[in-house]
Amino acid sequence: MTDSNDDAIRMLDEEKRYLTLLSKQYPTIASACTEIINLQAILNLPKGTEHFLSDIHGEYESFNHVLRNGSGNIKRKINEVYGDIMSEKEIKSLATLIYYPEQKLEIIHKQEEDMDDWYRITIYRLVVICRKAAFKYTRMKVRKALPKEFAYIIEELMHKGPEEDKEEYYSEIINTIIKIGRADEFIIAMAKLIQRLVIDRLHIVGDIFDRGPGADKVMDTLMNYHTVDMQWGNHDVLWMAAASGSEASIATVIRICARYANLDTIEDGYGINMLPLATFALEHYGDDECIQFKPKVESDIVYSDKDLKLIAKMHKAIAIIQFKLEGHIIKRRPHFKMEDRLLLEKINYEEGTINLYGKTYPLNDRNFPTIDPKNPYALTKEEEELVEKLKSSFLNSEKLQKHIRFMLTNGSMYLKFNSNLLYHGCIPVHEDGTFKKVKIGSSGKAYSGKAYFDRLEILVREGYFHKTNPEAKQYGMDITWYLWTGPDSPLFGKDRMTTFERYFIDDKKTHKENKSPYFKLEDNEEMCRRIFKEFGLNPECSHIINGHVPVKSKSGESPIKANGKLIVIDGGFSRAYQSTTGIAGYTLIYNSYGLLLVSHDPFESTQKAIEEEKDIHSTTMVLEKELERKRVKDTDAGEVMKAQIKDLEMLLDAYRLGFIKEQG
């Protein structure tokens, strides 16, 4: 036996246990060869299309529409196939049918005189569009995506060849679908399949919750989406902390919902009863107009004056409770360095003033019926009972717990994926762009850069999942709250959150929140390169994808920073930001041809999208165009496949050298 064979056997001997396990899955030379051929072929397919969204903030209708139209991807496919032979009106109508098939079919039934003819034309067009959307996938992958009841029929139609002698066969399939009354169901299935195929993977770069009225619906949609990951935003971790039982976070969640007249998300979405808070607020703030706490109504829901007054009282009641509970955390965790947020003790309750940073300011609201000036952070007995009831409701909301577990399973502080680094906010840095070291825990151990993110993620999970160690769970919950508002939180990115000042002090100088140096250095390519190296990415071909800070497009601000190394995709999904940004959100698409940044105009309504075929007007900008089309072999999944091929080749050697016996 040659030396090379000796080396091969020595190597195989080291991997014997693993190869024996692998042989159970591929028991023969033939099966191993087939899989190698299959994987090698997949490596040369075009990479799947990735879709990036951030800062949805409960705007379910806009989010749902962008998801259904693939940020304009479906309309692009229609134009590629039919742009020269269909009118703009026909293209809009076909696109709307694909976005909202059930609703659009109802309208078409009332308008079309010859439904059979319409069915034939439409089904044929949908098959062609579906074929276009599926071309980059293997038949196996497409087969898995097919709706079960029509799987065989769709597969037959999609893989139609040029053979003229089978033309009648395909026509008869379509005629039979119409004849037996299944055309509507078939069209709905085809439309949803196209939606499924135009996006291979969805990335949510933080902030699903707060402000808008439909965060629970967004989460329901994501839970049913085929492939999704999420990077937690500061608003997300706030809800995660609340779901784990953090009392300060529960109070903050309710306060924000009250601020935006969005208590329906808590009550109807998650089945959490707000009656105890309403009763408490009426009892203690019944004669208080709570002017500073009048909610901001930014949805289409119409509220009565009586409802708004009640919400304002609830808003103030829970805000005071929040400030007290935050005080408990700040005092419990001195290493958070948030003593400047202990404001209740700085109030002169007799004079109605507060001393901040050496200056005295008058308060615009002096009614604090539940605060003991001698012990301002102590909850009253009624407040304790209320907090306990609310905490129990959050912990026992089955739907909320299901959603948060999904976020923990599919989410993370950051993600490295196909040479892109995704995180919501920032990385704590000094003015010169070097990573800031932040102490965590009583041991005083400091972390920076990637290690800081990794440690925070572990603590967030402990805050939710830890059952046996109350101290570890409490610290995890406190850290999760800190991520919402702390001065060195990578998800918050400011030195303080001036919530109290915005409610109680008219002087806007006190409202200032200083951003992390990171945001001043976003355009600094050197800082971006330093970040890539820290996270183990190639600085030459990688990108940072951020959300969190709305890009003020109408003021000329660009979402593209540092010569294209950093892209900020928060363009204002939330209506609260649209007056500032001038648009209604950015989405990013990364397909086999390169990176596309899409800006969206405000979405009017789902009803208008269906009845008037009003799509979101979107503008697409090509950020990077690949000289050579990216293939699966150029992706992270491709690297995994290459490793699998090497293992299978090793298994083949083991079979051929008689080191492992074939099983078949």
SVG drawing of the C-alpha trace seen along z (x, -y; Angstrom):
<svg xmlns="http://www.w3.org/2000/svg" viewBox="-71 -78 76 82">
<polyline fill="none" stroke="black" stroke-width="0.4" points="0.0,0.0 1.3,-3.4 2.2,-6.2 -0.7,-8.3 -3.1,-5.4 -1.5,-5.2 -2.1,-8.9 -5.7,-8.6 -6.4,-5.7 -4.8,-7.5 -7.0,-10.6 -10.1,-8.3 -9.3,-6.6 -9.3,-10.0 -12.8,-10.7 -14.2,-7.2 -16.9,-8.0 -18.2,-10.9 -18.0,-9.0 -19.8,-6.0 -22.7,-8.4 -22.6,-10.0 -22.8,-6.5 -26.2,-6.0 -27.5,-8.9 -25.7,-7.9 -25.4,-4.2 -23.9,-3.5 -21.3,-4.9 -24.2,-5.7 -26.2,-7.7 -23.0,-9.7 -22.2,-10.4 -25.8,-11.6 -25.6,-14.0 -22.2,-15.4 -23.6,-16.0 -26.7,-17.6 -24.7,-20.0 -22.2,-20.8 -25.0,-21.8 -26.8,-23.9 -23.5,-25.8 -23.8,-27.2 -27.3,-28.5 -27.9,-32.3 -28.0,-33.3 -31.5,-33.8 -32.9,-37.3 -32.6,-38.7 -35.1,-41.4 -34.1,-43.8 -36.7,-45.9 -36.3,-47.8 -38.2,-50.0 -41.7,-48.8 -43.1,-50.2 -46.4,-48.4 -47.3,-49.8 -48.9,-46.5 -50.6,-47.7 -47.5,-49.2 -45.3,-46.3 -47.8,-43.8 -48.0,-45.5 -44.2,-45.8 -43.9,-42.1 -46.6,-41.1 -45.1,-43.1 -41.5,-42.2 -40.5,-45.9 -41.6,-46.1 -39.9,-42.8 -43.1,-41.2 -43.9,-44.2 -40.3,-44.1 -40.8,-40.4 -44.1,-41.2 -42.4,-44.1 -39.5,-41.8 -41.9,-39.2 -44.8,-41.3 -43.6,-44.9 -43.6,-45.1 -47.0,-43.4 -49.2,-44.5 -50.5,-48.0 -49.6,-49.7 -53.2,-49.2 -53.0,-45.5 -49.7,-45.2 -51.1,-47.1 -54.1,-44.8 -52.0,-41.6 -49.7,-42.9 -52.6,-43.7 -54.1,-40.2 -50.8,-38.7 -50.6,-40.9 -54.2,-40.4 -55.7,-37.5 -58.8,-36.8 -59.9,-40.4 -59.2,-41.2 -61.0,-38.1 -64.2,-39.3 -64.0,-42.6 -63.2,-40.8 -66.2,-38.5 -68.4,-41.6 -66.6,-43.2 -65.8,-40.5 -68.5,-39.2 -66.5,-36.2 -64.8,-34.7 -63.7,-31.5 -61.7,-33.5 -60.2,-35.8 -59.3,-32.6 -57.4,-31.1 -55.4,-34.3 -54.7,-35.0 -53.7,-31.4 -51.3,-31.3 -49.7,-34.6 -49.4,-33.6 -47.6,-30.3 -45.1,-32.3 -44.5,-34.8 -44.1,-31.9 -41.6,-30.2 -39.6,-33.5 -39.6,-33.7 -38.6,-30.1 -35.8,-29.8 -33.0,-30.3 -34.1,-27.5 -33.8,-23.7 -36.9,-21.7 -36.7,-20.2 -36.8,-23.6 -39.7,-24.8 -41.5,-21.5 -41.3,-22.1 -42.9,-25.6 -45.8,-24.3 -49.3,-24.3 -50.1,-20.6 -53.6,-20.6 -52.2,-21.9 -48.6,-20.7 -48.7,-18.2 -50.6,-20.5 -48.4,-23.6 -45.2,-21.5 -46.5,-20.2 -47.4,-23.7 -44.2,-25.3 -41.9,-22.9 -43.6,-23.0 -41.1,-22.5 -41.0,-23.6 -42.7,-20.4 -45.6,-21.4 -47.2,-17.9 -47.9,-18.6 -49.6,-21.9 -53.0,-20.4 -52.0,-18.6 -51.2,-21.9 -54.3,-23.6 -56.5,-20.8 -55.0,-21.1 -56.1,-24.8 -59.5,-24.1 -60.2,-21.4 -59.2,-23.6 -61.8,-26.1 -64.4,-23.5 -64.5,-21.9 -64.8,-25.3 -61.3,-25.4 -59.9,-28.4 -60.2,-30.9 -58.4,-28.6 -55.7,-27.8 -55.1,-31.5 -54.9,-32.2 -52.4,-29.4 -50.3,-30.7 -50.3,-34.3 -49.1,-33.2 -46.4,-30.9 -45.1,-33.9 -45.0,-36.0 -43.1,-33.2 -40.5,-32.7 -39.5,-36.4 -37.9,-36.6 -35.7,-33.8 -34.9,-35.3 -36.3,-38.2 -34.1,-40.2 -35.8,-42.5 -33.2,-44.9 -35.1,-45.8 -38.0,-47.7 -41.2,-45.8 -43.0,-47.2 -44.5,-50.5 -46.1,-53.5 -48.3,-51.9 -51.4,-49.8 -50.4,-46.4 -47.2,-45.0 -49.0,-41.8 -50.2,-41.3 -46.7,-41.9 -45.4,-39.2 -48.2,-36.8 -47.1,-37.4 -43.4,-36.8 -44.2,-33.6 -45.8,-32.2 -43.0,-33.5 -40.9,-30.9 -37.4,-32.2 -36.9,-35.1 -34.3,-36.4 -34.4,-39.5 -31.9,-41.7 -33.4,-43.1 -34.1,-46.8 -34.5,-48.9 -38.3,-48.8 -38.2,-45.0 -36.0,-44.4 -38.4,-46.6 -41.2,-44.2 -39.0,-41.2 -38.1,-42.5 -41.8,-43.2 -42.7,-39.6 -40.0,-38.3 -41.6,-40.2 -39.5,-43.4 -41.9,-45.7 -40.2,-48.9 -40.4,-47.6 -44.1,-46.7 -44.8,-50.2 -42.8,-51.7 -44.6,-49.5 -48.0,-50.7 -46.9,-54.3 -45.7,-54.3 -49.0,-52.6 -50.9,-55.2 -48.8,-58.0 -49.7,-57.0 -53.3,-56.0 -52.4,-52.4 -53.7,-50.5 -55.6,-48.2 -52.3,-46.4 -52.1,-45.5 -55.8,-44.8 -57.1,-43.3 -53.8,-42.1 -52.4,-40.5 -55.5,-40.1 -54.0,-42.2 -56.7,-43.9 -56.2,-47.7 -59.3,-48.1 -57.2,-48.1 -55.0,-50.9 -58.1,-52.9 -59.7,-52.5 -56.5,-53.5 -56.1,-56.5 -59.6,-57.8 -59.3,-57.4 -56.0,-59.3 -56.1,-61.6 -59.8,-62.1 -59.7,-65.9 -56.4,-66.3 -56.6,-67.4 -53.2,-65.7 -52.7,-68.1 -49.0,-67.1 -50.2,-63.5 -52.7,-64.0 -52.1,-61.1 -50.7,-61.6 -53.2,-60.1 -51.5,-59.1 -53.7,-56.2 -57.0,-56.4 -58.9,-55.4 -61.3,-58.1 -61.4,-58.6 -64.0,-60.5 -63.0,-63.4 -64.0,-61.2 -61.7,-58.4 -58.8,-60.7 -59.2,-62.2 -59.2,-58.8 -56.1,-57.7 -54.3,-60.9 -55.0,-60.0 -53.9,-56.4 -50.8,-57.8 -49.8,-60.0 -50.5,-57.3 -48.3,-54.7 -45.6,-57.3 -45.2,-58.1 -45.1,-54.4 -42.4,-53.9 -40.2,-56.6 -40.4,-55.0 -39.6,-51.5 -36.7,-52.8 -35.3,-54.4 -35.3,-50.9 -33.2,-49.5 -30.8,-52.4 -30.2,-52.2 -29.9,-48.4 -27.3,-48.6 -24.9,-51.5 -22.5,-50.3 -25.2,-51.3 -24.1,-54.9 -27.6,-56.3 -27.9,-58.3 -28.6,-61.4 -32.0,-59.8 -33.0,-59.8 -35.1,-62.9 -38.0,-62.4 -35.6,-63.2 -34.5,-66.4 -38.0,-67.9 -39.0,-70.6 -42.6,-69.5 -43.7,-72.6 -42.4,-75.1 -43.1,-72.9 -39.5,-73.1 -36.7,-70.8 -32.9,-71.3 -31.1,-69.8 -27.3,-70.1 -27.1,-73.2 -30.1,-75.0 -33.7,-75.3 -36.6,-74.8 -40.3,-75.3 -42.5,-72.2 -45.5,-72.6 -47.4,-70.0 -47.2,-70.0 -49.8,-67.4 -48.1,-64.3 -50.7,-62.6 -48.9,-59.3 -45.4,-60.5 -44.1,-60.8 -41.5,-63.6 -39.5,-62.0 -39.4,-58.6 -40.2,-59.5 -39.5,-56.0 -41.7,-54.1 -44.8,-52.6 -48.1,-53.2 -50.0,-50.1 -52.5,-50.7 -49.6,-51.1 -48.0,-47.8 -51.3,-46.0 -51.7,-47.5 -48.2,-46.6 -48.7,-43.0 -51.9,-42.6 -50.2,-44.0 -47.2,-41.8 -49.4,-38.8 -51.3,-39.7 -48.0,-40.1 -46.6,-36.8 -49.8,-35.0 -50.5,-36.4 -50.2,-33.3 -49.9,-35.2 -47.3,-37.7 -45.1,-34.9 -45.4,-33.0 -44.3,-36.1 -41.4,-36.9 -40.1,-33.3 -40.2,-33.5 -38.1,-36.7 -35.6,-34.9 -35.4,-31.8 -35.1,-33.7 -33.4,-36.9 -30.1,-38.1 -28.1,-41.2 -26.4,-41.1 -26.1,-38.9 -23.3,-38.1 -24.8,-36.9 -23.3,-36.8 -20.7,-39.4 -23.2,-41.8 -23.2,-42.8 -26.7,-43.5 -27.4,-45.3 -30.1,-47.8 -28.4,-50.7 -24.7,-51.2 -21.5,-50.0 -20.3,-52.0 -17.2,-53.9 -15.1,-56.8 -14.8,-60.0 -11.8,-58.6 -13.9,-55.5 -12.1,-53.0 -14.3,-50.6 -15.5,-51.6 -15.2,-49.2 -18.3,-48.8 -18.5,-47.1 -21.1,-44.5 -22.0,-42.8 -20.7,-43.2 -17.3,-41.8 -16.7,-44.9 -15.5,-42.9 -15.4,-45.2 -16.4,-44.2 -16.1,-46.0 -17.0,-45.4 -18.2,-41.9 -17.6,-40.5 -19.9,-43.1 -22.7,-42.2 -22.2,-38.5 -22.3,-38.9 -25.4,-41.1 -27.2,-38.5 -26.5,-35.8 -27.8,-38.0 -31.0,-38.9 -31.7,-35.2 -31.0,-34.6 -33.5,-37.3 -36.2,-35.5 -35.4,-31.8 -33.6,-31.5 -35.8,-29.7 -33.6,-28.3 -31.5,-31.3 -33.6,-34.4 -30.6,-36.7 -29.4,-35.7 -32.9,-36.2 -33.3,-39.6 -29.9,-40.8 -30.8,-39.6 -34.1,-41.5 -32.3,-44.6 -29.8,-44.4 -32.6,-44.0 -34.2,-47.1 -30.8,-48.9 -30.6,-48.0 -33.8,-50.1 -32.5,-53.2 -28.9,-52.9 -26.1,-55.3 -23.9,-52.5 -26.6,-50.5 -25.8,-49.6 -29.5,-49.5 -30.3,-53.0 -27.1,-54.9 -27.7,-58.1 -26.4,-59.4 -29.8,-59.6 -33.5,-59.3 -35.2,-62.6 -38.7,-61.2 -39.4,-63.0 -38.1,-66.4 -40.3,-66.1 -43.4,-65.7 -42.7,-68.2 -40.2,-70.9 -41.0,-73.3 -37.4,-74.4 -36.4,-72.3 -32.7,-72.6 -33.4,-69.9 -34.9,-67.6 -31.6,-67.1 -30.3,-63.6 -26.7,-63.4 -26.1,-60.6 -23.2,-58.2 -20.0,-59.3 -20.8,-56.3 -23.4,-58.4 -20.9,-61.2 -18.5,-58.7 -21.0,-56.8 -19.4,-58.3 -16.0,-57.3 -14.8,-54.4 -12.0,-53.6 -14.4,-53.1 -16.4,-50.7 -13.3,-48.7 -12.4,-48.5 -15.9,-47.1 -15.6,-44.5 -12.3,-43.2 -13.7,-43.0 -16.6,-40.8 -14.4,-38.7 -15.6,-40.1 -13.7,-41.2 -13.6,-45.0 -13.3,-45.0 -16.7,-43.4 -18.8,-43.8 -21.5,-46.2 -23.0,-47.3 -26.8,-47.5 -28.4,-49.6 -31.9,-50.8 -32.8,-52.9 -32.2,-56.5 -34.6,-57.8 -32.8,-59.2 -34.0,-62.7 -34.4,-62.2 -36.3,-65.5 -33.4,-67.4 -31.0,-65.8 -29.6,-63.2 -28.4,-60.0 -28.9,-56.5 -25.6,-55.5 -22.6,-56.2 -18.8,-55.6 -18.6,-55.1 -21.3,-52.5 -19.8,-50.5 -22.7,-51.4 -26.4,-51.6 -29.1,-53.0 -32.5,-51.6 -34.8,-53.4 -36.7,-55.7 -39.9,-56.2 -42.3,-53.2 -43.8,-54.8 -46.1,-57.6 -44.6,-59.4 -41.4,-59.9 -42.7,-60.6 -42.9,-64.4 -39.2,-64.2 -38.0,-61.8 -40.3,-62.8 -40.8,-59.2 -42.4,-56.1 -39.4,-53.7 -36.5,-52.2 -36.0,-48.5 -32.9,-46.9 -32.8,-44.0 -29.7,-41.9 -30.1,-39.6 -27.6,-37.8 -27.0,-41.0 -26.1,-43.2 -27.7,-45.6 -30.8,-47.7 -32.1,-50.4 -35.8,-51.0 -37.5,-54.2 -41.2,-54.1 -43.8,-56.8 -46.5,-56.7 -49.0,-53.9 -52.6,-55.1 -54.5,-51.9 -55.0,-48.3 -58.5,-49.1 -57.2,-51.6 -54.4,-49.2 -57.1,-46.6 -60.0,-48.7 -58.0,-51.4 -54.8,-49.3 -52.7,-51.9 -49.4,-50.3 -46.8,-52.0 -44.8,-54.3 -41.2,-53.1 -37.9,-54.4 -35.1,-51.9 -31.5,-52.9 -28.7,-50.4 -26.1,-50.6 -23.7,-47.9 -23.9,-45.9 -21.9,-42.7 -19.7,-42.3 -20.2,-38.6 -23.5,-37.3 -23.3,-36.0 -23.9,-32.2 -24.8,-30.1 -21.1,-29.2 -20.4,-32.8 -22.8,-32.7 -22.6,-31.4 -24.9,-28.6 -22.4,-27.8 -19.6,-27.5 -21.6,-25.0 -22.3,-23.0 -18.6,-23.0 -17.8,-21.5 -20.5,-18.9 -19.0,-18.0 -15.6,-17.5 -17.1,-15.2 -19.0,-13.2 -15.8,-12.9 -14.1,-11.6 -16.9,-9.1 -16.4,-7.9 -12.8,-7.3 -13.7,-5.3 -16.1,-3.2 -13.6,-2.6 -10.7,-1.8 -12.9,0.7 -12.6,-1.3 -16.4,-1.5 -18.8,1.0 -21.7,0.0 -25.0,0.6 -27.2,1.2"/>
</svg>
